[in-house]
Amino acid sequence: MITLCDAPDEFSFVQQTACEAGGEDGGGLHHDDWNLLTADERDRRNRWFMRHGRSPIGGLGLSDDLLVRAGLRVVDWGSPDD
């Protein structure tokens, strides 16, 4: 993901690497379930959102379409309202 963010010309490399790693299970951005988190983890993530306005993955600015095309399956925080 960092390579896609820092060097978009390396898309083919990232795509090939994901394919070799078995990335055929549905790439793209997926969100975990906040209801399954501990209260401490929900509080920690809420503090992060208040400070930064987005999750760490969201800060990279990679679109879901790009992740799908690259074959990367990424689990992100989403937002508490998802």
PDB file of N, CA, C and O in Angstrom:
ATOM      1  N   MET A   1       0.826  -1.182   0.000  1.00  0.00           N
ATOM      2  CA  MET A   1       0.000   0.000   0.000  1.00  0.00           C
ATOM      3  C   MET A   1       0.867   1.241   0.000  1.00  0.00           C
ATOM      4  O   MET A   1       0.551   2.221  -0.675  1.00  0.00           O
ATOM      5  N   ILE A   2       1.947   1.211   0.742  1.00  0.00           N
ATOM      6  CA  ILE A   2       2.849   2.364   0.757  1.00  0.00           C
ATOM      7  C   ILE A   2       3.440   2.580  -0.632  1.00  0.00           C
ATOM      8  O   ILE A   2       3.575   3.716  -1.085  1.00  0.00           O
ATOM      9  N   THR A   3       3.793   1.483  -1.307  1.00  0.00           N
ATOM     10  CA  THR A   3       4.333   1.599  -2.667  1.00  0.00           C
ATOM     11  C   THR A   3       3.318   2.254  -3.588  1.00  0.00           C
ATOM     12  O   THR A   3       3.680   3.131  -4.372  1.00  0.00           O
ATOM     13  N   LEU A   4       2.049   1.846  -3.511  1.00  0.00           N
ATOM     14  CA  LEU A   4       1.019   2.465  -4.347  1.00  0.00           C
ATOM     15  C   LEU A   4       0.869   3.950  -4.041  1.00  0.00           C
ATOM     16  O   LEU A   4       0.612   4.758  -4.934  1.00  0.00           O
ATOM     17  N   CYS A   5       1.031   4.292  -2.791  1.00  0.00           N
ATOM     18  CA  CYS A   5       0.883   5.684  -2.377  1.00  0.00           C
ATOM     19  C   CYS A   5       2.084   6.524  -2.817  1.00  0.00           C
ATOM     20  O   CYS A   5       1.925   7.625  -3.344  1.00  0.00           O
ATOM     21  N   ASP A   6       3.283   5.991  -2.595  1.00  0.00           N
ATOM     22  CA  ASP A   6       4.511   6.744  -2.879  1.00  0.00           C
ATOM     23  C   ASP A   6       4.984   6.645  -4.322  1.00  0.00           C
ATOM     24  O   ASP A   6       5.600   7.578  -4.837  1.00  0.00           O
ATOM     25  N   ALA A   7       4.704   5.527  -4.975  1.00  0.00           N
ATOM     26  CA  ALA A   7       5.199   5.304  -6.335  1.00  0.00           C
ATOM     27  C   ALA A   7       4.110   4.658  -7.193  1.00  0.00           C
ATOM     28  O   ALA A   7       4.181   3.463  -7.479  1.00  0.00           O
ATOM     29  N   PRO A   8       3.112   5.429  -7.603  1.00  0.00           N
ATOM     30  CA  PRO A   8       2.014   4.855  -8.366  1.00  0.00           C
ATOM     31  C   PRO A   8       2.454   4.157  -9.652  1.00  0.00           C
ATOM     32  O   PRO A   8       1.724   3.314 -10.173  1.00  0.00           O
ATOM     33  N   ASP A   9       3.625   4.492 -10.165  1.00  0.00           N
ATOM     34  CA  ASP A   9       4.132   3.828 -11.369  1.00  0.00           C
ATOM     35  C   ASP A   9       4.438   2.356 -11.118  1.00  0.00           C
ATOM     36  O   ASP A   9       4.602   1.587 -12.065  1.00  0.00           O
ATOM     37  N   GLU A  10       4.514   1.962  -9.863  1.00  0.00           N
ATOM     38  CA  GLU A  10       4.829   0.574  -9.505  1.00  0.00           C
ATOM     39  C   GLU A  10       3.572  -0.291  -9.359  1.00  0.00           C
ATOM     40  O   GLU A  10       3.619  -1.352  -8.737  1.00  0.00           O
ATOM     41  N   PHE A  11       2.448   0.162  -9.932  1.00  0.00           N
ATOM     42  CA  PHE A  11       1.197  -0.577  -9.815  1.00  0.00           C
ATOM     43  C   PHE A  11       1.347  -2.026 -10.272  1.00  0.00           C
ATOM     44  O   PHE A  11       0.880  -2.939  -9.592  1.00  0.00           O
ATOM     45  N   SER A  12       1.987  -2.243 -11.406  1.00  0.00           N
ATOM     46  CA  SER A  12       2.142  -3.610 -11.935  1.00  0.00           C
ATOM     47  C   SER A  12       2.902  -4.500 -10.969  1.00  0.00           C
ATOM     48  O   SER A  12       2.567  -5.673 -10.805  1.00  0.00           O
ATOM     49  N   PHE A  13       3.926  -3.948 -10.328  1.00  0.00           N
ATOM     50  CA  PHE A  13       4.693  -4.706  -9.338  1.00  0.00           C
ATOM     51  C   PHE A  13       3.807  -5.116  -8.161  1.00  0.00           C
ATOM     52  O   PHE A  13       3.831  -6.269  -7.731  1.00  0.00           O
ATOM     53  N   VAL A  14       3.036  -4.179  -7.650  1.00  0.00           N
ATOM     54  CA  VAL A  14       2.153  -4.458  -6.513  1.00  0.00           C
ATOM     55  C   VAL A  14       1.102  -5.492  -6.917  1.00  0.00           C
ATOM     56  O   VAL A  14       0.805  -6.410  -6.152  1.00  0.00           O
ATOM     57  N   GLN A  15       0.543  -5.345  -8.112  1.00  0.00           N
ATOM     58  CA  GLN A  15      -0.471  -6.278  -8.600  1.00  0.00           C
ATOM     59  C   GLN A  15       0.108  -7.694  -8.714  1.00  0.00           C
ATOM     60  O   GLN A  15      -0.533  -8.657  -8.295  1.00  0.00           O
ATOM     61  N   GLN A  16       1.303  -7.823  -9.272  1.00  0.00           N
ATOM     62  CA  GLN A  16       1.932  -9.136  -9.418  1.00  0.00           C
ATOM     63  C   GLN A  16       2.250  -9.741  -8.057  1.00  0.00           C
ATOM     64  O   GLN A  16       2.042 -10.936  -7.848  1.00  0.00           O
ATOM     65  N   THR A  17       2.749  -8.936  -7.138  1.00  0.00           N
ATOM     66  CA  THR A  17       3.070  -9.416  -5.797  1.00  0.00           C
ATOM     67  C   THR A  17       1.824  -9.912  -5.074  1.00  0.00           C
ATOM     68  O   THR A  17       1.859 -10.959  -4.427  1.00  0.00           O
ATOM     69  N   ALA A  18       0.720  -9.166  -5.177  1.00  0.00           N
ATOM     70  CA  ALA A  18      -0.543  -9.580  -4.543  1.00  0.00           C
ATOM     71  C   ALA A  18      -1.041 -10.884  -5.148  1.00  0.00           C
ATOM     72  O   ALA A  18      -1.541 -11.754  -4.435  1.00  0.00           O
ATOM     73  N   CYS A  19      -0.905 -11.019  -6.452  1.00  0.00           N
ATOM     74  CA  CYS A  19      -1.346 -12.244  -7.124  1.00  0.00           C
ATOM     75  C   CYS A  19      -0.512 -13.439  -6.659  1.00  0.00           C
ATOM     76  O   CYS A  19      -1.060 -14.506  -6.383  1.00  0.00           O
ATOM     77  N   GLU A  20       0.787 -13.267  -6.573  1.00  0.00           N
ATOM     78  CA  GLU A  20       1.671 -14.351  -6.129  1.00  0.00           C
ATOM     79  C   GLU A  20       1.418 -14.730  -4.680  1.00  0.00           C
ATOM     80  O   GLU A  20       1.652 -15.870  -4.279  1.00  0.00           O
ATOM     81  N   ALA A  21       0.937 -13.767  -3.891  1.00  0.00           N
ATOM     82  CA  ALA A  21       0.665 -14.029  -2.479  1.00  0.00           C
ATOM     83  C   ALA A  21      -0.719 -14.641  -2.268  1.00  0.00           C
ATOM     84  O   ALA A  21      -1.134 -14.882  -1.134  1.00  0.00           O
ATOM     85  N   GLY A  22      -1.420 -14.888  -3.360  1.00  0.00           N
ATOM     86  CA  GLY A  22      -2.752 -15.495  -3.233  1.00  0.00           C
ATOM     87  C   GLY A  22      -3.844 -14.487  -3.014  1.00  0.00           C
ATOM     88  O   GLY A  22      -4.804 -14.776  -2.299  1.00  0.00           O
ATOM     89  N   GLY A  23      -3.740 -13.315  -3.602  1.00  0.00           N
ATOM     90  CA  GLY A  23      -4.706 -12.247  -3.407  1.00  0.00           C
ATOM     91  C   GLY A  23      -5.951 -12.366  -4.246  1.00  0.00           C
ATOM     92  O   GLY A  23      -6.428 -11.361  -4.774  1.00  0.00           O
ATOM     93  N   GLU A  24      -6.501 -13.569  -4.390  1.00  0.00           N
ATOM     94  CA  GLU A  24      -7.685 -13.728  -5.235  1.00  0.00           C
ATOM     95  C   GLU A  24      -8.981 -13.771  -4.439  1.00  0.00           C
ATOM     96  O   GLU A  24     -10.019 -14.109  -5.008  1.00  0.00           O
ATOM     97  N   ASP A  25      -8.971 -13.447  -3.155  1.00  0.00           N
ATOM     98  CA  ASP A  25     -10.182 -13.574  -2.331  1.00  0.00           C
ATOM     99  C   ASP A  25     -11.011 -12.300  -2.275  1.00  0.00           C
ATOM    100  O   ASP A  25     -11.727 -12.080  -1.298  1.00  0.00           O
ATOM    101  N   GLY A  26     -10.936 -11.483  -3.269  1.00  0.00           N
ATOM    102  CA  GLY A  26     -11.751 -10.271  -3.271  1.00  0.00           C
ATOM    103  C   GLY A  26     -11.016  -9.097  -2.690  1.00  0.00           C
ATOM    104  O   GLY A  26     -11.138  -8.803  -1.501  1.00  0.00           O
ATOM    105  N   GLY A  27     -10.257  -8.425  -3.517  1.00  0.00           N
ATOM    106  CA  GLY A  27      -9.507  -7.260  -3.067  1.00  0.00           C
ATOM    107  C   GLY A  27     -10.445  -6.129  -2.710  1.00  0.00           C
ATOM    108  O   GLY A  27     -11.664  -6.240  -2.840  1.00  0.00           O
ATOM    109  N   GLY A  28      -9.864  -5.061  -2.267  1.00  0.00           N
ATOM    110  CA  GLY A  28     -10.624  -3.866  -1.939  1.00  0.00           C
ATOM    111  C   GLY A  28     -10.573  -3.556  -0.458  1.00  0.00           C
ATOM    112  O   GLY A  28      -9.896  -4.223   0.324  1.00  0.00           O
ATOM    113  N   LEU A  29     -11.301  -2.536  -0.107  1.00  0.00           N
ATOM    114  CA  LEU A  29     -11.333  -2.049   1.266  1.00  0.00           C
ATOM    115  C   LEU A  29     -12.517  -2.669   2.003  1.00  0.00           C
ATOM    116  O   LEU A  29     -13.661  -2.559   1.562  1.00  0.00           O
ATOM    117  N   HIS A  30     -12.237  -3.305   3.100  1.00  0.00           N
ATOM    118  CA  HIS A  30     -13.254  -3.933   3.937  1.00  0.00           C
ATOM    119  C   HIS A  30     -13.133  -3.351   5.334  1.00  0.00           C
ATOM    120  O   HIS A  30     -12.036  -3.007   5.774  1.00  0.00           O
ATOM    121  N   HIS A  31     -14.252  -3.239   6.029  1.00  0.00           N
ATOM    122  CA  HIS A  31     -14.235  -2.639   7.365  1.00  0.00           C
ATOM    123  C   HIS A  31     -14.527  -3.681   8.432  1.00  0.00           C
ATOM    124  O   HIS A  31     -15.367  -4.565   8.258  1.00  0.00           O
ATOM    125  N   ASP A  32     -13.806  -3.551   9.544  1.00  0.00           N
ATOM    126  CA  ASP A  32     -14.102  -4.451  10.661  1.00  0.00           C
ATOM    127  C   ASP A  32     -15.352  -3.959  11.393  1.00  0.00           C
ATOM    128  O   ASP A  32     -15.830  -2.851  11.148  1.00  0.00           O
ATOM    129  N   ASP A  33     -15.865  -4.777  12.276  1.00  0.00           N
ATOM    130  CA  ASP A  33     -17.118  -4.495  12.983  1.00  0.00           C
ATOM    131  C   ASP A  33     -16.815  -3.857  14.334  1.00  0.00           C
ATOM    132  O   ASP A  33     -16.260  -4.506  15.221  1.00  0.00           O
ATOM    133  N   TRP A  34     -17.177  -2.593  14.489  1.00  0.00           N
ATOM    134  CA  TRP A  34     -16.904  -1.889  15.741  1.00  0.00           C
ATOM    135  C   TRP A  34     -17.625  -2.524  16.918  1.00  0.00           C
ATOM    136  O   TRP A  34     -17.172  -2.411  18.057  1.00  0.00           O
ATOM    137  N   ASN A  35     -18.730  -3.183  16.659  1.00  0.00           N
ATOM    138  CA  ASN A  35     -19.480  -3.812  17.747  1.00  0.00           C
ATOM    139  C   ASN A  35     -18.731  -4.987  18.366  1.00  0.00           C
ATOM    140  O   ASN A  35     -19.034  -5.396  19.486  1.00  0.00           O
ATOM    141  N   LEU A  36     -17.763  -5.525  17.649  1.00  0.00           N
ATOM    142  CA  LEU A  36     -16.980  -6.650  18.165  1.00  0.00           C
ATOM    143  C   LEU A  36     -15.726  -6.206  18.916  1.00  0.00           C
ATOM    144  O   LEU A  36     -15.008  -7.038  19.471  1.00  0.00           O
ATOM    145  N   LEU A  37     -15.461  -4.898  18.937  1.00  0.00           N
ATOM    146  CA  LEU A  37     -14.268  -4.370  19.597  1.00  0.00           C
ATOM    147  C   LEU A  37     -14.515  -4.167  21.089  1.00  0.00           C
ATOM    148  O   LEU A  37     -15.649  -3.987  21.534  1.00  0.00           O
ATOM    149  N   THR A  38     -13.439  -4.202  21.832  1.00  0.00           N
ATOM    150  CA  THR A  38     -13.553  -3.886  23.261  1.00  0.00           C
ATOM    151  C   THR A  38     -13.835  -2.390  23.415  1.00  0.00           C
ATOM    152  O   THR A  38     -13.580  -1.605  22.502  1.00  0.00           O
ATOM    153  N   ALA A  39     -14.350  -2.015  24.549  1.00  0.00           N
ATOM    154  CA  ALA A  39     -14.623  -0.600  24.820  1.00  0.00           C
ATOM    155  C   ALA A  39     -13.342   0.219  24.747  1.00  0.00           C
ATOM    156  O   ALA A  39     -13.353   1.338  24.233  1.00  0.00           O
ATOM    157  N   ASP A  40     -12.232  -0.328  25.260  1.00  0.00           N
ATOM    158  CA  ASP A  40     -10.950   0.385  25.202  1.00  0.00           C
ATOM    159  C   ASP A  40     -10.511   0.636  23.767  1.00  0.00           C
ATOM    160  O   ASP A  40     -10.026   1.720  23.445  1.00  0.00           O
ATOM    161  N   GLU A  41     -10.680  -0.366  22.899  1.00  0.00           N
ATOM    162  CA  GLU A  41     -10.282  -0.203  21.499  1.00  0.00           C
ATOM    163  C   GLU A  41     -11.180   0.798  20.779  1.00  0.00           C
ATOM    164  O   GLU A  41     -10.697   1.591  19.971  1.00  0.00           O
ATOM    165  N   ARG A  42     -12.463   0.769  21.060  1.00  0.00           N
ATOM    166  CA  ARG A  42     -13.372   1.761  20.465  1.00  0.00           C
ATOM    167  C   ARG A  42     -12.983   3.173  20.907  1.00  0.00           C
ATOM    168  O   ARG A  42     -12.976   4.100  20.097  1.00  0.00           O
ATOM    169  N   ASP A  43     -12.661   3.336  22.185  1.00  0.00           N
ATOM    170  CA  ASP A  43     -12.240   4.647  22.689  1.00  0.00           C
ATOM    171  C   ASP A  43     -10.945   5.104  22.021  1.00  0.00           C
ATOM    172  O   ASP A  43     -10.806   6.270  21.653  1.00  0.00           O
ATOM    173  N   ARG A  44     -10.002   4.180  21.870  1.00  0.00           N
ATOM    174  CA  ARG A  44      -8.717   4.518  21.234  1.00  0.00           C
ATOM    175  C   ARG A  44      -8.940   4.981  19.797  1.00  0.00           C
ATOM    176  O   ARG A  44      -8.375   5.984  19.363  1.00  0.00           O
ATOM    177  N   ARG A  45      -9.763   4.244  19.071  1.00  0.00           N
ATOM    178  CA  ARG A  45     -10.025   4.605  17.677  1.00  0.00           C
ATOM    179  C   ARG A  45     -10.795   5.917  17.572  1.00  0.00           C
ATOM    180  O   ARG A  45     -10.528   6.725  16.682  1.00  0.00           O
ATOM    181  N   ASN A  46     -11.742   6.129  18.469  1.00  0.00           N
ATOM    182  CA  ASN A  46     -12.472   7.399  18.459  1.00  0.00           C
ATOM    183  C   ASN A  46     -11.541   8.569  18.710  1.00  0.00           C
ATOM    184  O   ASN A  46     -11.687   9.616  18.079  1.00  0.00           O
ATOM    185  N   ARG A  47     -10.582   8.417  19.621  1.00  0.00           N
ATOM    186  CA  ARG A  47      -9.595   9.480  19.871  1.00  0.00           C
ATOM    187  C   ARG A  47      -8.773   9.739  18.617  1.00  0.00           C
ATOM    188  O   ARG A  47      -8.492  10.890  18.283  1.00  0.00           O
ATOM    189  N   TRP A  48      -8.383   8.660  17.912  1.00  0.00           N
ATOM    190  CA  TRP A  48      -7.609   8.804  16.679  1.00  0.00           C
ATOM    191  C   TRP A  48      -8.432   9.610  15.653  1.00  0.00           C
ATOM    192  O   TRP A  48      -7.923  10.549  15.041  1.00  0.00           O
ATOM    193  N   PHE A  49      -9.716   9.226  15.475  1.00  0.00           N
ATOM    194  CA  PHE A  49     -10.570   9.929  14.521  1.00  0.00           C
ATOM    195  C   PHE A  49     -10.715  11.403  14.888  1.00  0.00           C
ATOM    196  O   PHE A  49     -10.710  12.257  14.002  1.00  0.00           O
ATOM    197  N   MET A  50     -10.843  11.713  16.163  1.00  0.00           N
ATOM    198  CA  MET A  50     -10.981  13.110  16.582  1.00  0.00           C
ATOM    199  C   MET A  50      -9.712  13.901  16.269  1.00  0.00           C
ATOM    200  O   MET A  50      -9.783  15.068  15.885  1.00  0.00           O
ATOM    201  N   ARG A  51      -8.552  13.263  16.435  1.00  0.00           N
ATOM    202  CA  ARG A  51      -7.278  13.945  16.147  1.00  0.00           C
ATOM    203  C   ARG A  51      -7.004  14.067  14.654  1.00  0.00           C
ATOM    204  O   ARG A  51      -6.561  15.116  14.187  1.00  0.00           O
ATOM    205  N   HIS A  52      -7.268  12.991  13.895  1.00  0.00           N
ATOM    206  CA  HIS A  52      -6.819  12.925  12.504  1.00  0.00           C
ATOM    207  C   HIS A  52      -7.941  13.000  11.470  1.00  0.00           C
ATOM    208  O   HIS A  52      -7.672  13.268  10.299  1.00  0.00           O
ATOM    209  N   GLY A  53      -9.182  12.770  11.872  1.00  0.00           N
ATOM    210  CA  GLY A  53     -10.301  12.857  10.959  1.00  0.00           C
ATOM    211  C   GLY A  53     -10.487  11.669  10.029  1.00  0.00           C
ATOM    212  O   GLY A  53     -11.426  11.649   9.233  1.00  0.00           O
ATOM    213  N   ARG A  54      -9.614  10.689  10.117  1.00  0.00           N
ATOM    214  CA  ARG A  54      -9.708   9.483   9.287  1.00  0.00           C
ATOM    215  C   ARG A  54      -8.833   8.396   9.877  1.00  0.00           C
ATOM    216  O   ARG A  54      -7.997   8.657  10.742  1.00  0.00           O
ATOM    217  N   SER A  55      -9.029   7.189   9.409  1.00  0.00           N
ATOM    218  CA  SER A  55      -8.226   6.059   9.899  1.00  0.00           C
ATOM    219  C   SER A  55      -6.814   6.133   9.320  1.00  0.00           C
ATOM    220  O   SER A  55      -6.582   6.888   8.376  1.00  0.00           O
ATOM    221  N   PRO A  56      -5.872   5.372   9.861  1.00  0.00           N
ATOM    222  CA  PRO A  56      -4.527   5.350   9.284  1.00  0.00           C
ATOM    223  C   PRO A  56      -4.535   4.919   7.816  1.00  0.00           C
ATOM    224  O   PRO A  56      -3.801   5.488   7.008  1.00  0.00           O
ATOM    225  N   ILE A  57      -5.343   3.935   7.462  1.00  0.00           N
ATOM    226  CA  ILE A  57      -5.437   3.491   6.066  1.00  0.00           C
ATOM    227  C   ILE A  57      -6.064   4.597   5.221  1.00  0.00           C
ATOM    228  O   ILE A  57      -5.614   4.859   4.105  1.00  0.00           O
ATOM    229  N   GLY A  58      -7.094   5.241   5.747  1.00  0.00           N
ATOM    230  CA  GLY A  58      -7.732   6.346   5.033  1.00  0.00           C
ATOM    231  C   GLY A  58      -6.770   7.476   4.745  1.00  0.00           C
ATOM    232  O   GLY A  58      -6.913   8.178   3.744  1.00  0.00           O
ATOM    233  N   GLY A  59      -5.794   7.659   5.611  1.00  0.00           N
ATOM    234  CA  GLY A  59      -4.796   8.706   5.422  1.00  0.00           C
ATOM    235  C   GLY A  59      -3.912   8.496   4.202  1.00  0.00           C
ATOM    236  O   GLY A  59      -3.300   9.441   3.706  1.00  0.00           O
ATOM    237  N   LEU A  60      -3.843   7.256   3.714  1.00  0.00           N
ATOM    238  CA  LEU A  60      -3.046   6.985   2.514  1.00  0.00           C
ATOM    239  C   LEU A  60      -3.728   7.495   1.253  1.00  0.00           C
ATOM    240  O   LEU A  60      -3.068   7.763   0.250  1.00  0.00           O
ATOM    241  N   GLY A  61      -5.056   7.629   1.304  1.00  0.00           N
ATOM    242  CA  GLY A  61      -5.786   8.178   0.169  1.00  0.00           C
ATOM    243  C   GLY A  61      -5.892   7.248  -1.028  1.00  0.00           C
ATOM    244  O   GLY A  61      -6.033   7.715  -2.159  1.00  0.00           O
ATOM    245  N   LEU A  62      -5.827   5.943  -0.803  1.00  0.00           N
ATOM    246  CA  LEU A  62      -5.950   4.981  -1.894  1.00  0.00           C
ATOM    247  C   LEU A  62      -7.420   4.625  -2.086  1.00  0.00           C
ATOM    248  O   LEU A  62      -8.121   4.326  -1.119  1.00  0.00           O
ATOM    249  N   SER A  63      -7.883   4.656  -3.321  1.00  0.00           N
ATOM    250  CA  SER A  63      -9.291   4.360  -3.584  1.00  0.00           C
ATOM    251  C   SER A  63      -9.554   2.860  -3.508  1.00  0.00           C
ATOM    252  O   SER A  63      -8.653   2.040  -3.691  1.00  0.00           O
ATOM    253  N   ASP A  64     -10.813   2.525  -3.232  1.00  0.00           N
ATOM    254  CA  ASP A  64     -11.213   1.126  -3.200  1.00  0.00           C
ATOM    255  C   ASP A  64     -10.975   0.480  -4.562  1.00  0.00           C
ATOM    256  O   ASP A  64     -10.529  -0.665  -4.634  1.00  0.00           O
ATOM    257  N   ASP A  65     -11.269   1.201  -5.635  1.00  0.00           N
ATOM    258  CA  ASP A  65     -11.082   0.677  -6.987  1.00  0.00           C
ATOM    259  C   ASP A  65      -9.615   0.311  -7.234  1.00  0.00           C
ATOM    260  O   ASP A  65      -9.327  -0.730  -7.824  1.00  0.00           O
ATOM    261  N   LEU A  66      -8.713   1.143  -6.795  1.00  0.00           N
ATOM    262  CA  LEU A  66      -7.288   0.869  -6.963  1.00  0.00           C
ATOM    263  C   LEU A  66      -6.882  -0.390  -6.207  1.00  0.00           C
ATOM    264  O   LEU A  66      -6.131  -1.216  -6.726  1.00  0.00           O
ATOM    265  N   LEU A  67      -7.378  -0.536  -4.983  1.00  0.00           N
ATOM    266  CA  LEU A  67      -7.057  -1.727  -4.193  1.00  0.00           C
ATOM    267  C   LEU A  67      -7.615  -2.989  -4.840  1.00  0.00           C
ATOM    268  O   LEU A  67      -6.957  -4.029  -4.837  1.00  0.00           O
ATOM    269  N   VAL A  68      -8.819  -2.905  -5.392  1.00  0.00           N
ATOM    270  CA  VAL A  68      -9.422  -4.050  -6.086  1.00  0.00           C
ATOM    271  C   VAL A  68      -8.576  -4.422  -7.297  1.00  0.00           C
ATOM    272  O   VAL A  68      -8.247  -5.593  -7.486  1.00  0.00           O
ATOM    273  N   ARG A  69      -8.222  -3.438  -8.119  1.00  0.00           N
ATOM    274  CA  ARG A  69      -7.427  -3.711  -9.315  1.00  0.00           C
ATOM    275  C   ARG A  69      -6.053  -4.271  -8.981  1.00  0.00           C
ATOM    276  O   ARG A  69      -5.505  -5.082  -9.728  1.00  0.00           O
ATOM    277  N   ALA A  70      -5.497  -3.832  -7.847  1.00  0.00           N
ATOM    278  CA  ALA A  70      -4.186  -4.335  -7.430  1.00  0.00           C
ATOM    279  C   ALA A  70      -4.285  -5.713  -6.800  1.00  0.00           C
ATOM    280  O   ALA A  70      -3.277  -6.406  -6.663  1.00  0.00           O
ATOM    281  N   GLY A  71      -5.492  -6.119  -6.415  1.00  0.00           N
ATOM    282  CA  GLY A  71      -5.675  -7.419  -5.776  1.00  0.00           C
ATOM    283  C   GLY A  71      -5.352  -7.415  -4.302  1.00  0.00           C
ATOM    284  O   GLY A  71      -5.108  -8.468  -3.712  1.00  0.00           O
ATOM    285  N   LEU A  72      -5.347  -6.226  -3.693  1.00  0.00           N
ATOM    286  CA  LEU A  72      -5.064  -6.110  -2.264  1.00  0.00           C
ATOM    287  C   LEU A  72      -6.368  -6.080  -1.474  1.00  0.00           C
ATOM    288  O   LEU A  72      -7.270  -5.300  -1.777  1.00  0.00           O
ATOM    289  N   ARG A  73      -6.456  -6.929  -0.469  1.00  0.00           N
ATOM    290  CA  ARG A  73      -7.608  -6.922   0.443  1.00  0.00           C
ATOM    291  C   ARG A  73      -7.153  -6.258   1.727  1.00  0.00           C
ATOM    292  O   ARG A  73      -6.276  -6.770   2.424  1.00  0.00           O
ATOM    293  N   VAL A  74      -7.748  -5.121   2.038  1.00  0.00           N
ATOM    294  CA  VAL A  74      -7.331  -4.311   3.177  1.00  0.00           C
ATOM    295  C   VAL A  74      -8.488  -4.205   4.162  1.00  0.00           C
ATOM    296  O   VAL A  74      -9.596  -3.832   3.777  1.00  0.00           O
ATOM    297  N   VAL A  75      -8.241  -4.529   5.427  1.00  0.00           N
ATOM    298  CA  VAL A  75      -9.240  -4.357   6.467  1.00  0.00           C
ATOM    299  C   VAL A  75      -8.915  -3.052   7.194  1.00  0.00           C
ATOM    300  O   VAL A  75      -7.834  -2.886   7.759  1.00  0.00           O
ATOM    301  N   ASP A  76      -9.861  -2.148   7.163  1.00  0.00           N
ATOM    302  CA  ASP A  76      -9.677  -0.833   7.756  1.00  0.00           C
ATOM    303  C   ASP A  76     -10.681  -0.649   8.886  1.00  0.00           C
ATOM    304  O   ASP A  76     -11.601  -1.450   9.051  1.00  0.00           O
ATOM    305  N   TRP A  77     -10.499   0.391   9.642  1.00  0.00           N
ATOM    306  CA  TRP A  77     -11.395   0.684  10.745  1.00  0.00           C
ATOM    307  C   TRP A  77     -12.764   1.117  10.274  1.00  0.00           C
ATOM    308  O   TRP A  77     -13.767   0.822  10.923  1.00  0.00           O
ATOM    309  N   GLY A  78     -12.817   1.809   9.160  1.00  0.00           N
ATOM    310  CA  GLY A  78     -14.069   2.438   8.794  1.00  0.00           C
ATOM    311  C   GLY A  78     -14.357   3.556   9.785  1.00  0.00           C
ATOM    312  O   GLY A  78     -13.436   4.152  10.343  1.00  0.00           O
ATOM    313  N   SER A  79     -15.615   3.832   9.998  1.00  0.00           N
ATOM    314  CA  SER A  79     -15.966   4.806  11.022  1.00  0.00           C
ATOM    315  C   SER A  79     -16.919   4.142  12.001  1.00  0.00           C
ATOM    316  O   SER A  79     -17.509   3.111  11.679  1.00  0.00           O
ATOM    317  N   PRO A  80     -17.082   4.707  13.181  1.00  0.00           N
ATOM    318  CA  PRO A  80     -17.965   4.096  14.170  1.00  0.00           C
ATOM    319  C   PRO A  80     -19.392   3.930  13.662  1.00  0.00           C
ATOM    320  O   PRO A  80     -20.137   3.094  14.172  1.00  0.00           O
ATOM    321  N   ASP A  81     -19.777   4.715  12.668  1.00  0.00           N
ATOM    322  CA  ASP A  81     -21.152   4.687  12.153  1.00  0.00           C
ATOM    323  C   ASP A  81     -21.355   3.653  11.064  1.00  0.00           C
ATOM    324  O   ASP A  81     -22.492   3.422  10.653  1.00  0.00           O
ATOM    325  N   ASP A  82     -20.278   3.010  10.575  1.00  0.00           N
ATOM    326  CA  ASP A  82     -20.409   2.019   9.489  1.00  0.00           C
ATOM    327  C   ASP A  82     -21.152   0.799   9.940  1.00  0.00           C
ATOM    328  O   ASP A  82     -21.350  -0.129   9.156  1.00  0.00           O
TER     329      ASP A  82
END
